[in-house]
């Protein structure tokens, strides 16, 4: 039995009444998730208008804040959803408008957990982009933010953490006794690609997967495996004698693998930050006479703006960029003809439903059968 094939509200007994807290960083995503859960609940004969619980984190003008839950959470299976990467939320600070940083969002999460006062049956945190996730390992005298944050949440009584496409899922080793699920929306990505790119041919002769670096090998190997296509990879040659912005700068991207000539290429990564590495790869692949190039990042944040991607698209270097709705996307990004959004709200709703009913989530994590059916639908397999 899978959450996608049966309505768990009618087939299983929940661990406790469900409650959803969507922090102000995920109001749109939270509303979509709530709509799915309400629909499934009503189909099971329950009179439930909403699972959402109103909360607020007001701030004093000095910057101090507090968490406020506006209705009871006693005995509820509480799911708190938060996007620590949403920089579009601002608050008054000594007469200035201060944009919320990941640190601010994480503090607000802890304030809401405190406000629950231990009355909830269970607290689960859904944090798609993991706080401190990019600082996932220690080199010499460095902090290890993500590991400490997870330990802090465990100490506060959080039972489960759900994240999406963690930069390095091994960080869960910091909390071996707490539930930690790393979700990979591979099915949703392929579904969006086949829907949006009408003439896409995913056969071995026409399509190829390329990993942007060794760190992204596993996620790209999965795509290559389920599609039955070949795969290549780049590795980043760095200058270890220099440190720029806390990192050794990349000197060049070296390609390893089969020829890409004439083939459409798909490159998957967890995050597009400045986007320079992804563009370097695209230009390098075009020099090797690759066909169309489609890139995907779970978190397409474009910290350096969109101009370079506009230029690459207009020059025929990049044909499409796919990104999820799990973090903040600017209106400018959503208006770009080369950007395609991957909606993951239903997937997260399945996950919440499965955890709330204490059923196995193994088939949700591994959507191999759904991908095979998707390919058959489009005549690919």
C-alpha positions in Angstrom: 0.0 0.0 0.0 1.3 3.4 -0.9 0.0 6.9 0.2 -0.5 7.7 -3.5 -2.7 4.7 -4.3 -4.9 4.7 -1.2 -6.5 7.3 1.0 -4.8 6.7 4.4 -7.5 8.9 6.1 -10.0 6.1 5.4 -7.7 3.0 5.6 -5.5 3.7 8.6 -5.8 5.1 12.1 -3.7 8.3 12.6 -1.2 8.5 15.4 -2.9 11.7 16.6 -5.1 14.5 15.2 -3.1 16.3 12.4 -2.0 19.9 12.7 -0.1 21.9 10.1 1.9 25.1 11.0 3.1 26.8 7.8 5.6 29.5 8.8 5.3 32.9 7.1 8.1 31.8 4.8 5.9 29.0 3.2 2.4 30.4 3.1 1.8 29.5 -0.5 3.3 26.0 -0.2 1.5 25.4 3.1 -1.8 26.3 1.5 -1.3 23.8 -1.3 -0.3 21.0 1.0 -3.3 21.8 3.3 -5.6 21.7 0.3 -4.5 18.1 -0.6 -4.8 16.9 2.9 -8.3 18.4 3.4 -9.4 16.9 0.1 -8.2 13.4 1.1 -9.8 13.8 4.5 -13.2 14.8 3.1 -13.1 11.9 0.7 -12.8 9.7 3.7 -15.9 11.2 5.2 -14.3 13.6 7.7 -15.7 17.2 8.2 -12.4 19.0 8.1 -12.1 22.5 6.6 -8.4 23.0 7.4 -5.4 21.5 9.2 -3.6 24.8 9.3 -2.9 26.4 12.7 -2.3 30.2 12.8 1.0 31.3 14.3 2.9 34.6 14.5 6.4 35.6 15.3 6.2 39.4 16.1 9.3 41.4 16.7 10.1 44.4 18.9 11.8 47.3 17.2 15.0 46.3 18.9 15.0 43.1 17.0 13.9 40.8 19.8 11.1 38.4 18.9 8.6 35.8 20.3 6.5 33.0 19.0 2.8 32.9 19.3 0.4 29.9 18.5 -3.1 31.2 18.1 -5.1 28.0 18.8 -4.6 24.8 20.8 -2.1 22.2 19.7 -2.7 19.9 22.7 -2.5 16.2 21.6 -1.9 17.0 17.9 0.6 15.5 15.6 2.2 18.8 14.7 4.0 19.4 11.4 5.9 22.7 11.2 6.9 23.7 7.6 9.6 26.3 7.1 11.7 27.7 4.3 14.9 29.1 5.9 16.0 30.4 2.5 13.1 32.9 2.1 14.9 36.3 2.0 11.8 38.2 0.9 10.4 38.6 4.4 11.4 41.7 6.2 10.9 43.1 9.7 11.5 46.5 11.4 14.8 46.9 13.1 15.7 50.3 14.6 13.7 52.0 11.9 15.1 49.9 9.0 13.7 47.1 7.0 15.8 44.0 7.7 15.6 40.9 5.4 15.2 37.7 7.3 18.3 35.4 7.1 18.4 31.6 7.6 19.4 32.4 11.2 16.3 34.5 11.7 14.1 31.8 10.3 15.7 29.1 12.4 15.2 31.2 15.6 11.5 31.6 14.7 11.2 27.9 14.3 12.6 27.4 17.8 10.2 30.0 19.1 7.2 28.2 17.8 8.4 24.9 19.2 8.8 26.6 22.5 5.3 28.1 22.2 3.9 24.6 21.8 5.1 24.1 25.4 5.4 20.3 25.2 1.6 20.0 24.7 1.7 18.5 21.2 1.6 14.7 20.8 4.6 14.8 18.4 6.5 17.6 16.7 7.7 17.0 13.1 9.7 19.6 11.2 9.6 19.8 7.4 12.6 21.9 6.3 13.1 21.4 2.6 16.3 23.5 2.4 18.2 22.3 5.4 19.5 25.1 7.7 23.3 25.2 7.5 23.2 22.4 5.0 25.9 23.8 2.8 28.3 23.8 5.7 28.0 20.1 6.0 31.6 19.1 7.0 34.4 20.6 9.0 37.8 21.6 7.7 40.2 22.7 10.4 38.8 25.4 12.7 35.3 25.7 11.3 31.8 25.5 12.7 29.5 22.7 11.9 26.2 24.6 11.8 23.8 22.0 10.4 24.9 19.2 12.8 24.5 21.5 15.8 21.1 22.8 14.6 19.8 19.2 14.3 21.0 18.3 17.7 19.3 21.4 19.1 16.0 20.5 17.5 16.3 16.9 18.9 17.0 18.4 22.4 13.8 20.5 22.0 11.7 17.4 21.4 11.4 17.2 17.6 10.7 13.6 16.6 11.2 13.8 12.8 13.0 16.0 10.3 12.0 15.9 6.7 14.2 17.6 4.2 14.4 17.6 0.4 17.6 16.8 -1.6 20.0 17.5 1.3 23.4 18.9 0.2 25.0 16.0 2.1 22.5 13.6 3.8 25.3 12.2 6.0 24.7 15.1 8.3 21.9 13.0 9.8 24.6 11.1 11.6 24.6 14.0 14.1 21.2 12.8 15.3 21.1 9.0 15.0 18.1 8.6 17.4 15.9 11.2 15.6 13.8 10.5 12.5 15.5 12.0 9.4 14.1 11.6 5.9 15.8 13.0 2.8 13.3 13.2 0.0 14.3 13.2 -3.7 11.5 14.5 -6.0 12.8 12.6 -9.1 9.4 11.6 -10.4 8.1 15.2 -10.1 11.1 16.5 -12.1 10.6 14.0 -14.9 6.9 14.6 -15.0 7.5 18.4 -15.3 10.1 17.9 -18.1 7.9 15.6 -20.1 4.9 17.9 -19.7 6.7 21.2 -20.6 9.2 19.9 -23.3 6.8 18.5 -25.8 9.4 16.9 -28.2 11.7 15.5 -25.5 13.0 12.0 -26.3 14.5 10.1 -23.3 15.9 7.2 -25.3 19.5 6.2 -25.0 20.3 7.4 -28.5 19.0 10.9 -27.9 19.4 11.7 -24.2 22.2 11.7 -21.7 22.7 12.5 -18.0 25.7 14.6 -16.9 26.7 15.1 -13.3 28.0 18.6 -12.5 30.5 17.2 -10.0 31.4 14.2 -7.9 29.1 15.4 -5.1 26.0 15.1 -7.3 26.9 11.7 -8.6 24.2 9.7 -6.7 21.2 11.8 -7.7 22.4 11.8 -11.4 23.1 8.1 -11.3 19.5 7.5 -10.2 18.2 9.4 -13.3 20.5 7.5 -15.6 19.5 4.2 -14.0 15.7 4.6 -14.2 15.9 6.1 -17.7 18.4 3.5 -19.0 20.7 6.2 -20.5 24.4 6.9 -20.4 26.0 9.3 -18.0 29.1 11.5 -17.8 30.4 13.8 -15.2 32.5 16.9 -14.6 35.0 17.3 -11.8 36.0 20.6 -10.4 39.7 21.4 -10.6 40.4 23.9 -7.7 43.3 26.1 -6.7 44.1 24.9 -3.2 46.7 27.6 -2.7 44.1 30.3 -2.6 40.9 31.0 -0.6 38.2 33.2 -2.0 35.0 33.8 0.1 36.0 30.9 2.3 36.5 28.4 -0.6 39.2 27.3 -2.9 38.3 28.8 -6.3 37.4 26.5 -9.3 40.1 26.7 -12.0 38.3 24.5 -14.6 35.6 21.9 -15.1 37.0 18.7 -16.6 34.7 16.3 -18.4 34.8 12.5 -18.0 32.5 10.2 -19.9 31.0 9.2 -23.2 30.6 11.7 -26.1 27.7 14.1 -25.8 27.6 15.1 -29.5 24.1 15.5 -30.8 22.4 14.4 -27.6 20.0 16.4 -25.3 21.7 16.7 -21.9 20.1 16.8 -18.4 22.2 18.1 -15.5 20.8 17.8 -11.9 22.1 19.4 -8.8 20.7 20.4 -5.4 21.2 24.1 -5.7 21.8 26.8 -8.2 23.4 29.6 -6.2 25.3 32.1 -8.4 24.8 29.7 -11.3 28.3 30.3 -12.6 29.3 26.6 -12.3 26.1 25.4 -14.2 26.8 27.9 -17.0 30.4 26.9 -17.2 29.2 23.3 -17.7 26.7 24.3 -20.3 29.3 26.2 -22.4 31.7 23.3 -22.1 29.0 20.9 -23.2 28.2 23.1 -26.2 31.9 23.1 -27.2 31.6 19.3 -27.3 28.6 19.7 -29.7 25.9 18.7 -27.3 22.3 19.2 -28.3 19.8 20.9 -26.0 20.8 21.4 -22.4 18.3 21.2 -19.6 19.4 21.8 -16.0 17.6 21.2 -12.7 18.2 22.3 -9.2 15.9 21.6 -6.3 16.7 25.1 -5.0 17.1 27.6 -7.9 17.9 30.8 -5.9 20.1 32.7 -8.4 22.0 34.8 -5.8 23.7 36.8 -8.6 20.6 37.6 -10.6 19.3 36.3 -13.9 21.2 38.3 -16.6 23.8 35.6 -17.3 21.1 32.9 -17.7 19.0 35.3 -20.0 22.1 35.7 -22.2 22.8 31.9 -22.2 19.2 31.2 -23.2 19.1 33.8 -25.9 22.4 32.5 -27.3 21.1 28.9 -27.4 23.4 27.6 -24.6 20.7 26.8 -22.0 17.3 25.5 -23.2 15.6 25.2 -19.8 16.1 25.4 -16.1 13.8 23.4 -13.8 13.4 24.3 -10.1 11.0 23.3 -7.3 8.5 25.5 -5.4 10.2 24.5 -2.1 11.9 27.9 -1.6 11.3 31.5 -2.5 11.3 32.3 -6.3 11.2 35.9 -7.4 8.4 37.1 -9.7 11.2 37.9 -12.2 12.4 34.3 -12.2 8.8 32.9 -12.6 8.3 35.2 -15.6 11.4 33.9 -17.5 10.6 31.7 -20.5 13.5 29.4 -19.7 12.4 28.6 -16.1 10.1 25.7 -15.4 8.6 25.1 -11.9 8.4 21.7 -10.4 5.4 21.5 -7.9 6.4 19.3 -5.0 3.4 20.2 -2.7 1.5 16.9 -3.3 4.6 14.9 -2.7 5.1 16.6 0.7 1.4 16.1 1.5 1.8 12.3 0.9 4.8 12.3 3.2 2.8 14.1 6.0 -0.1 11.7 5.6 2.1 8.7 5.8 4.0 9.9 8.9 0.7 10.9 10.6 -0.7 7.4 10.0 2.6 5.7 11.0 2.8 3.7 7.7 5.9 2.9 5.7 7.2 5.6 3.5 9.7 3.5 1.6 7.6 3.5 -1.6 7.2 7.2 -1.5 10.9 7.7 -1.2 11.6 5.3 -4.1 9.1 6.2 -6.9 10.6 3.7 -9.4 7.2 2.3 -10.4 5.6 5.7 -10.9 8.5 6.7 -13.1 8.1 3.6 -15.2 4.4 4.3 -15.6 5.1 7.9 -16.5 7.6 6.8 -19.3 5.0 4.3 -20.6 2.4 7.1 -20.7 4.7 9.2 -23.0 5.7 6.1 -25.0 9.3 6.1 -23.7 9.4 2.6 -22.4 
